[in-house]
Amino acid sequence: MDEDLLRKAINAAYRCLARSPRSRIEVERRLRQKNYPDPIIRQTLQRLEEYRYIDDRAFARQWARDRVARRRWGPLRLRIELERKGIAEEWIGESLHELFAGQDEESRAAELVALRLKGRGLRDPKEHRRLFAYLFRRGYSPDVIQTVLRRMKGGSE
């Protein structure tokens, strides 16, 4: 009976991982939702880690790289989302360092503002607030945002 239940749990985990890469905690949550007992969940996760179907370190790197490339997220947003996914602080820091070391956070934020403005100036206070909120949601720090918007406003006058 246990082997049959273990096989079912492993298959459920495979289906979960087939849709998209997941962290260990996400797979564990999915198995708990399906009401598998704790010993079966532990065995399933152990087996998936042995076969390297679950690797939180590699997951953090790949997931963060994808979000920066596709959605242009900043380091704060990436950190929050990776923490939600149950990734260890060590691997979050490693992933963020790998992505942002040698790259200027201000230049990334300025690039986003330039894309948003499409050549228009930044004179309207309402536009300033919108851009601030936009960059903040993307995960850029308030200090970086203020610096970038101040520079963009100064350059447009």
Backbone as JSON, one array per atom type, in Angstrom:
{
  "sequence": "MDEDLLRKAINAAYRCLARSPRSRIEVERRLRQKNYPDPIIRQTLQRLEEYRYIDDRAFARQWARDRVARRRWGPLRLRIELERKGIAEEWIGESLHELFAGQDEESRAAELVALRLKGRGLRDPKEHRRLFAYLFRRGYSPDVIQTVLRRMKGGSE",
  "N": [[0.82, -1.2, 0.0], [1.9, 1.28, 0.85], [3.94, 1.62, -1.06], [2.46, 1.89, -3.39], [1.06, 4.24, -2.83], [3.21, 5.97, -2.56], [4.2, 5.91, -5.19], [2.04, 7.11, -6.5], [2.15, 9.66, -5.35], [4.65, 10.52, -6.25], [4.16, 10.57, -9.0], [2.19, 12.57, -9.04], [3.76, 14.72, -8.24], [5.55, 14.82, -10.4], [3.78, 15.58, -12.43], [3.13, 18.12, -11.53], [5.63, 19.38, -11.71], [6.02, 19.19, -14.42], [4.52, 21.15, -15.62], [5.72, 23.6, -14.96], [8.92, 24.71, -13.7], [9.51, 24.22, -10.22], [9.9, 25.14, -6.77], [11.15, 23.34, -3.9], [9.46, 23.69, -1.69], [7.1, 24.5, -2.95], [6.34, 22.18, -4.35], [6.01, 20.5, -2.18], [3.84, 21.79, -0.89], [1.87, 21.4, -2.82], [1.59, 18.62, -2.77], [0.65, 18.33, -0.16], [-1.81, 19.59, -0.41], [-3.1, 17.67, -1.83], [-3.5, 15.86, 0.07], [-1.61, 13.87, 0.88], [0.11, 11.71, 3.14], [2.52, 12.81, 5.64], [4.99, 11.18, 5.83], [5.08, 10.03, 3.26], [5.21, 12.29, 1.65], [7.72, 13.29, 2.45], [9.41, 11.2, 1.56], [8.89, 11.31, -1.17], [9.81, 13.89, -1.88], [12.49, 13.59, -1.19], [13.31, 11.64, -3.03], [12.86, 13.03, -5.44], [14.74, 15.06, -5.17], [17.11, 13.55, -5.13], [17.18, 12.62, -7.76], [17.47, 15.0, -8.96], [15.31, 16.5, -9.85], [14.21, 18.38, -8.33], [15.77, 21.23, -7.36], [16.6, 23.69, -5.51], [18.53, 25.71, -5.58], [19.4, 25.88, -8.28], [16.9, 26.38, -9.36], [16.28, 28.92, -8.25], [18.22, 30.56, -9.49], [17.58, 30.25, -12.26], [14.87, 31.04, -12.34], [14.95, 33.69, -11.35], [16.62, 34.88, -13.28], [14.99, 34.64, -15.52], [12.8, 36.3, -14.8], [14.01, 38.79, -14.66], [14.85, 39.15, -17.3], [12.45, 38.92, -18.82], [10.43, 40.4, -17.46], [11.68, 42.47, -16.34], [12.25, 42.84, -13.62], [13.28, 44.24, -10.5], [15.8, 43.95, -7.87], [14.58, 43.92, -5.29], [11.92, 43.04, -5.66], [12.41, 40.52, -6.77], [13.67, 39.26, -4.6], [11.59, 39.18, -2.68], [9.68, 37.56, -3.99], [11.12, 35.16, -4.36], [11.54, 34.47, -1.71], [8.91, 33.92, -0.98], [8.59, 31.62, -2.38], [9.96, 29.87, -0.89], [12.72, 29.68, -0.99], [16.06, 29.35, 0.14], [17.81, 31.86, 2.0], [20.53, 32.14, 1.46], [20.78, 31.17, -1.19], [19.11, 32.91, -2.52], [20.48, 35.34, -2.18], [22.82, 34.68, -3.57], [21.84, 34.29, -6.17], [20.82, 36.86, -6.77], [23.13, 38.37, -6.56], [24.61, 37.31, -8.64], [23.06, 38.13, -10.81], [22.93, 40.96, -10.6], [25.44, 41.96, -9.99], [27.98, 44.07, -10.99], [26.29, 45.39, -12.65], [24.45, 48.3, -13.02], [21.89, 49.29, -10.99], [20.48, 51.64, -11.21], [20.76, 52.32, -13.93], [19.3, 50.29, -15.14], [16.72, 50.87, -14.16], [16.4, 53.42, -15.27], [16.34, 52.77, -17.95], [13.89, 51.42, -18.09], [12.16, 53.56, -17.49], [12.66, 55.23, -19.67], [11.66, 53.62, -21.74], [8.98, 53.61, -21.02], [8.29, 56.32, -21.19], [8.72, 56.94, -23.86], [10.07, 58.96, -25.34], [8.74, 61.24, -24.53], [8.72, 64.02, -22.28], [9.38, 64.36, -18.74], [7.51, 66.01, -17.14], [5.04, 66.31, -15.97], [3.58, 66.06, -12.81], [1.84, 64.01, -12.13], [2.54, 61.97, -13.89], [5.07, 61.5, -12.92], [4.49, 60.36, -10.38], [3.17, 58.05, -11.23], [5.22, 56.72, -12.61], [6.99, 56.36, -10.5], [5.5, 54.57, -8.88], [5.28, 52.44, -10.69], [7.98, 51.61, -11.05], [8.55, 50.94, -8.41], [6.82, 48.77, -7.98], [8.05, 47.01, -9.66], [10.29, 46.4, -8.24], [12.38, 48.1, -7.54], [14.42, 50.14, -5.45], [13.28, 52.88, -3.37], [15.17, 54.99, -3.18], [16.79, 54.63, -5.46], [14.84, 54.95, -7.43], [14.0, 57.64, -7.03], [16.4, 58.98, -7.64], [16.74, 58.3, -10.36], [14.38, 59.33, -11.53], [14.65, 62.03, -10.91], [16.94, 62.62, -12.38], [15.97, 62.09, -14.96], [13.96, 63.98, -15.17], [15.43, 66.31, -14.95], [16.91, 66.12, -17.29], [14.97, 66.46, -19.2], [14.1, 69.04, -19.22]],
  "CA": [[0.0, 0.0, 0.0], [2.77, 2.45, 0.9], [4.63, 1.78, -2.35], [1.47, 2.39, -4.33], [0.81, 5.64, -2.46], [4.44, 6.69, -2.91], [4.22, 6.03, -6.65], [1.03, 8.11, -6.85], [2.67, 10.97, -4.94], [5.73, 10.88, -7.18], [3.51, 10.94, -10.27], [1.56, 13.88, -8.85], [4.85, 15.7, -8.23], [6.03, 14.94, -11.78], [2.81, 16.39, -13.19], [3.3, 19.5, -11.05], [6.9, 19.88, -12.25], [5.95, 19.2, -15.88], [3.93, 22.42, -16.05], [6.78, 24.61, -14.85], [9.84, 24.41, -12.59], [8.97, 24.59, -8.92], [10.79, 24.97, -5.63], [10.83, 22.21, -3.04], [8.29, 24.06, -0.88], [5.91, 24.52, -3.81], [5.95, 20.79, -4.59], [5.5, 20.0, -0.9], [2.5, 22.36, -0.71], [0.96, 20.73, -3.76], [1.32, 17.28, -2.25], [-0.19, 18.48, 1.04], [-3.16, 19.89, -0.89], [-3.68, 16.41, -2.29], [-3.69, 15.06, 1.29], [-0.69, 12.76, 1.07], [0.68, 11.75, 4.5], [3.87, 13.39, 5.76], [6.1, 10.29, 5.44], [5.07, 9.87, 1.79], [5.7, 13.56, 1.11], [9.17, 13.34, 2.68], [10.05, 10.24, 0.65], [8.74, 11.82, -2.54], [10.74, 15.02, -2.04], [13.86, 13.05, -1.15], [13.57, 10.98, -4.31], [12.94, 14.06, -6.48], [16.04, 15.74, -5.0], [18.15, 12.61, -5.55], [17.19, 12.6, -9.23], [17.67, 16.4, -9.35], [14.1, 17.11, -10.39], [14.06, 19.55, -7.48], [17.06, 21.81, -6.97], [16.22, 25.07, -5.21], [19.6, 26.62, -5.98], [19.28, 26.06, -9.74], [15.59, 27.0, -9.59], [16.38, 30.35, -7.93], [18.99, 31.22, -10.56], [16.84, 30.25, -13.52], [13.64, 31.8, -12.17], [15.31, 35.11, -11.24], [17.13, 35.3, -14.59], [13.83, 34.76, -16.4], [12.01, 37.47, -14.41], [14.75, 40.0, -15.03], [14.85, 39.27, -18.76], [11.11, 39.09, -19.39], [9.58, 41.38, -16.78], [12.57, 43.56, -15.89], [12.1, 43.03, -12.19], [14.43, 44.68, -9.73], [16.24, 43.02, -6.83], [13.65, 43.81, -4.16], [10.79, 42.19, -6.07], [12.92, 39.16, -6.9], [13.91, 38.73, -3.25], [10.29, 38.88, -2.06], [9.05, 36.42, -4.66], [11.89, 33.94, -4.06], [11.23, 34.12, -0.31], [7.58, 33.3, -1.0], [8.73, 30.27, -2.95], [10.65, 29.03, 0.08], [14.14, 29.54, -1.33], [16.95, 29.73, 1.24], [18.41, 33.19, 1.88], [21.85, 31.99, 0.83], [20.63, 31.02, -2.63], [18.53, 34.16, -3.02], [21.59, 36.28, -2.27], [23.71, 34.22, -4.64], [21.17, 34.56, -7.46], [20.75, 38.3, -6.98], [24.5, 38.85, -6.81], [24.96, 36.86, -9.99], [22.31, 38.92, -11.79], [23.08, 42.4, -10.5], [26.83, 42.37, -9.78], [28.56, 44.68, -12.19], [25.28, 46.12, -13.4], [23.95, 49.42, -12.26], [20.44, 49.25, -10.8], [19.92, 52.91, -11.72], [20.67, 52.29, -15.39], [18.16, 49.41, -15.47], [15.5, 51.63, -13.88], [16.33, 54.49, -16.26], [15.93, 52.13, -19.21], [12.44, 51.2, -17.99], [11.5, 54.87, -17.58], [12.77, 55.68, -21.07], [10.71, 52.83, -22.52], [7.64, 54.05, -20.65], [8.05, 57.69, -21.65], [8.77, 56.93, -25.33], [10.51, 60.24, -25.86], [8.07, 62.36, -23.87], [9.42, 64.54, -21.11], [8.82, 64.01, -17.44], [7.17, 67.3, -16.52], [3.77, 66.18, -15.27], [3.72, 65.39, -11.51], [1.05, 62.77, -12.15], [3.39, 60.98, -14.58], [6.15, 61.21, -11.97], [3.94, 59.42, -9.4], [2.91, 56.79, -11.93], [6.5, 56.06, -12.85], [7.51, 55.92, -9.2], [4.75, 53.37, -8.5], [5.64, 51.4, -11.64], [9.32, 51.11, -10.71], [8.48, 50.33, -7.09], [6.2, 47.45, -8.17], [9.04, 46.18, -10.33], [11.28, 45.97, -7.27], [13.5, 49.03, -7.39], [14.35, 50.84, -4.16], [12.85, 54.28, -3.48], [16.33, 55.86, -3.44], [17.15, 54.49, -6.88], [13.75, 55.53, -8.23], [14.08, 59.1, -6.93], [17.58, 59.41, -8.39], [16.48, 58.14, -11.8], [13.34, 60.28, -11.95], [15.24, 63.37, -10.82], [17.84, 62.76, -13.53], [15.15, 62.14, -16.18], [13.27, 65.27, -15.17], [16.46, 67.31, -15.24], [17.31, 66.01, -18.69], [13.88, 66.78, -20.12], [13.77, 70.46, -19.19]],
  "C": [[0.86, 1.25, 0.0], [3.48, 2.69, -0.43], [3.69, 2.34, -3.41], [1.19, 3.87, -4.09], [2.02, 6.51, -2.81], [4.51, 6.92, -4.42], [3.22, 7.09, -7.12], [1.51, 9.52, -6.5], [3.78, 11.44, -5.87], [5.15, 11.3, -8.53], [2.82, 12.29, -10.18], [2.62, 14.98, -8.87], [5.41, 15.89, -9.64], [5.08, 15.8, -12.61], [2.93, 17.87, -12.8], [4.55, 20.13, -11.68], [6.88, 19.97, -13.78], [5.4, 20.52, -16.4], [4.95, 23.55, -16.02], [7.69, 24.23, -13.69], [9.26, 24.93, -11.28], [10.05, 24.39, -7.85], [10.31, 23.77, -4.81], [9.56, 22.49, -2.24], [7.02, 24.05, -1.73], [5.42, 23.1, -4.1], [5.36, 20.2, -3.31], [4.08, 20.52, -0.65], [1.47, 21.66, -1.59], [0.6, 19.34, -3.27], [0.45, 17.32, -1.0], [-1.64, 18.79, 0.64], [-3.88, 18.62, -1.33], [-3.8, 15.39, -1.15], [-2.84, 13.79, 1.37], [-0.13, 12.84, 2.49], [2.12, 12.25, 4.5], [5.0, 12.44, 5.38], [6.21, 10.1, 3.92], [5.6, 11.14, 1.14], [7.21, 13.65, 1.26], [9.91, 12.42, 1.72], [10.01, 10.74, -0.79], [9.74, 12.95, -2.79], [12.18, 14.55, -2.05], [14.21, 12.41, -2.49], [13.72, 12.01, -5.44], [14.26, 14.83, -6.38], [17.18, 14.84, -5.43], [18.3, 12.61, -7.07], [17.32, 14.0, -9.83], [16.49, 16.98, -10.13], [13.76, 18.36, -9.59], [15.45, 19.98, -7.06], [16.8, 23.3, -6.76], [17.28, 26.08, -5.64], [19.52, 26.93, -7.48], [17.96, 26.74, -10.08], [15.67, 28.51, -9.36], [17.12, 31.11, -9.02], [18.17, 31.36, -11.83], [15.6, 31.14, -13.42], [13.94, 33.3, -12.12], [15.8, 35.64, -12.59], [15.97, 35.53, -15.56], [13.01, 36.01, -16.08], [12.71, 38.78, -14.75], [14.68, 40.21, -16.54], [13.46, 39.6, -19.31], [10.31, 40.24, -18.78], [10.36, 42.56, -16.23], [12.38, 43.88, -14.42], [13.4, 43.48, -11.57], [14.72, 43.71, -8.59], [15.27, 42.87, -5.66], [12.48, 42.89, -4.48], [11.23, 40.74, -6.19], [13.11, 38.51, -5.53], [12.59, 38.32, -2.61], [9.66, 37.63, -2.67], [9.8, 35.11, -4.38], [11.68, 33.51, -2.61], [9.87, 33.44, -0.22], [7.63, 31.87, -1.51], [9.55, 29.35, -2.05], [12.12, 28.81, -0.2], [14.99, 30.05, -0.16], [17.61, 31.07, 0.95], [19.76, 33.14, 1.16], [21.74, 31.94, -0.69], [19.95, 32.23, -3.27], [19.65, 35.17, -3.21], [22.54, 35.94, -3.41], [23.12, 34.55, -6.02], [21.14, 36.05, -7.77], [22.14, 38.88, -7.27], [24.93, 38.51, -8.23], [24.3, 37.75, -11.06], [22.68, 40.4, -11.79], [24.51, 42.87, -10.23], [27.38, 42.93, -11.08], [27.55, 45.43, -13.04], [24.68, 47.17, -12.48], [22.43, 49.36, -12.2], [19.78, 50.51, -11.35], [19.78, 52.88, -13.24], [19.53, 51.38, -15.85], [16.84, 50.16, -15.28], [15.32, 52.75, -14.91], [15.89, 53.95, -17.62], [14.42, 51.88, -19.22], [11.67, 52.5, -18.13], [11.52, 55.36, -19.02], [11.79, 54.91, -21.96], [9.27, 53.28, -22.26], [7.32, 55.42, -21.23], [8.02, 57.8, -23.17], [9.08, 58.32, -25.9], [9.82, 61.45, -25.26], [8.91, 62.81, -22.68], [8.72, 64.11, -19.83], [8.52, 65.3, -16.68], [5.93, 67.2, -15.65], [3.98, 65.44, -13.94], [2.95, 64.07, -11.43], [1.85, 61.64, -12.81], [4.54, 60.55, -13.67], [5.67, 60.17, -10.94], [3.69, 58.05, -10.03], [4.2, 56.01, -12.16], [7.13, 55.56, -11.56], [6.84, 54.61, -8.8], [5.12, 52.19, -9.4], [6.99, 50.78, -11.28], [9.32, 50.42, -9.34], [7.87, 48.93, -7.18], [7.18, 46.49, -8.84], [10.18, 45.76, -9.41], [12.5, 46.85, -7.15], [13.32, 49.82, -6.1], [13.94, 52.29, -4.37], [14.01, 55.24, -3.76], [16.73, 55.82, -4.91], [16.1, 55.15, -7.76], [13.83, 57.05, -8.21], [15.26, 59.64, -7.74], [17.32, 59.38, -9.89], [15.46, 59.17, -12.27], [13.84, 61.72, -11.9], [16.14, 63.62, -12.04], [17.04, 62.88, -14.83], [14.43, 63.48, -16.29], [14.24, 66.38, -15.51], [16.88, 67.3, -16.69], [16.24, 66.42, -19.66], [13.52, 68.27, -20.12], [14.75, 71.29, -19.99]]
}
